[in-house]
Amino acid sequence: MNTLTKNRLKLVSIVGLFALPVLFAWLLFTNPQLLENNKTKNYGELVSPAIPTDLQDYTVNMELLDTSHLKGRWLLLHLDFDGHCDESCVESMHLLHQLNVLLNKDSPRLKRAYLNKSAEMNELKLAQEHDRELNVFSWQQEHIDKLKQLVPELADGDMLLIDPLGNIMMKYRLNADPYGIQKDLKLLLKASQIG
């Protein structure tokens, strides 16, 4: 092998050495399923793309209520589809109250709301007596249908996380682990400078 060939071989190997990591990164970027476990840090189900929304679109007589304290805040919506709040629903709201306490100094940045389909508020009065920060709003079947068109696979008792700009961005099931929700919220509140 002559020196010209050796020099060309060295040059090709040096270029290959620098090009290989770039090509590997591009391959993984375009094919994320190749990563082992392919899991994200978030506990909830990410709604992608985020859905711009306004709480007034899903509530009855919202314009008559003072909701200025909800503007520009993270909002966790608890959804009631069947019109009654059973023990699991009350327990879920209690856990969300505890979650708000666990957020410590960031707790004022998160507001919680319950969208109630029932005309009677008796079942919710006990939960609201222990939790003054819980906002309860009424909604009807037409509002539920409108929301189900935007967010697929919603079920009774699900929770939606709305960012300070009014985008539905994450969904949690009724029996979601409050510590998982807390981890998600801590990451979001740490990264977010708004709300």
N, C-alpha and C positions, 0 to 999 in steps of 0.2 A: 504494500500500500504506500503510495507516494504521499508527500507532505501536503499537497493540494487537497487530496481526498480526506486526509486526516483533519485538516483545518475546516473543511466544509462539514464534516461529521460533527466536529466540536460545536460549530455555529448552529447547526440544526438541533443538536441536543440542548444547547443553552436556550434557544428560542422555544423549543418544546417544553423545557422546564418551567418557563414563565407562562406559556400559553395554557398548559395543562390545568392549573387551578382555575383559570378564567373559564375554560370550557366545562370543567366539572361544576362550577358554580352556576353557569348558565343552564346546564342539564338539570340540576336540582331545582332551579327556579321555575323552569318550564314544566317539570314533572314532580310536584311536591309529594305525590303518592309513593315515590321511591324512598322517601325517608322512613326509617324504622319507627313504628308506633304512630307516626303522623298525628300527634295530639297537640292541641293548643293549650295555653295557660288558662283560658277562661272556663268557668264551670257551667255557665248558662249557654243557651243556644244563640249564637250570634245571628242577628237578622241582617242579611247582606243582600242588597245594599240597604242602608238605614232608610226608614220610611218617614218622610216629613209628615207631620201631623199636628193637629191642634186639639187639645182636650175638649174644647167646646163642640167639636164635631161628634162627640160620643156621649154627651150628657144632656139631660133635660133641664131647661131653664138655667143654663150655665151663665148666661149674660146677666142674670139677676144676682149672682153670687160674687163675693169678693174673692178673687183668686190671684191677686197681685203677689201674694207670698209664694206662689208656685212658679212664677215667671223667672226664668234664668236659673233654675235649680234642677238637680237630678231628681227624677220622679219615678217611684216604683208603684205601678198600678196593679192592684189585686182585682181580678175579674170575676164577677158573679154572673153565670149564665142561667141558672135554674131558679133564681128568686128566693133561695133560702140559704142561710149560713149555718151549716152543721158544725159538729165538734171539731172536725179536721180544719174547717175554715177558720174558726175562732182560734184554734191552736196555731195555725199558720200566721194569722195576724199578730198573735202574741209573740211568736218567734221573730217576726219582722220588727216588732217594737224592741225586742232584745237586740236584734241586729243593729238598730239605730243607736242603741246605747253602746254597743261594742265599737262603733265607728269613732267614739270618743270626740276629739276636737273637730272631726269632719262631719259629725252628725247634723249640724245646721245646713249642710250642703245637700242633704238628701231629704226629700219630702215623700210622704207615703199617702196614697189615695186608694179608696175602695169604691169600685163601680158596682152599685147595688141595683139589681133588677126588680127586687121586691118593693111594693109600695109601702109595706110595713117596715119600720125600723127597729122593732122590739128586739130582734136577735142581735143587732149590732150595738144597741145601747150599752150593754155590759162591756163589750170590748172598747167602746169609745169612752166609757167612764174611766177606764184604767189607762187610756192612751189619748190624751188631748191633742196630740200632733196628727192623729189619723183623720184625714179628710174623707168624708163619705159623700158621694154624688150618685144621683139616680140616672139610670139609662134604660132603654127599651130595646125590644127585639130588633127593630130597624137599625139601631146603633150597633148592636152585636153583629148583625149580618154585614154591615159596612166594614167593621173592623176585621171580621173573618175573611173578607175578600182581600184585605191588605196583608194580613199576617196568616199564613196557612197553618193548619193543624192546631188551632187554639182549642183548649178544653176548659171546662169549668174549674175555677180555682187557679188558673195560670196567672203568672205575673209578667208584666212588661216593664222594662227599664227604658225610660225616656231621657235623653240627654238635655242639657240646658237650652239647646237650640230648638227643641221640640221634635227630635227624630227618635222614632222607635228603633232601638238598636240591639236589644237583647231580650230573650224570653226565658222564663223559668217555669218549671212545672210546680204543681201544688205541693208536692212532697219534697221540694228541693232542699238540699242541705244548707242551713243558714250560714255555716262557716264557709261553704263554697261561694255563696253570694257575697259574704263579707270579703273574701279574697278578691273577687272580681271588682267590688266597689272600691277597695283600697287601691288596687292597681289603676282603676279609672280616675279616681280622685287625685291620685298622685300625679298622673300624667296630664290631667286636665287643669288648665288655669282658669276656666270659666265655671260658673255655678258654685 
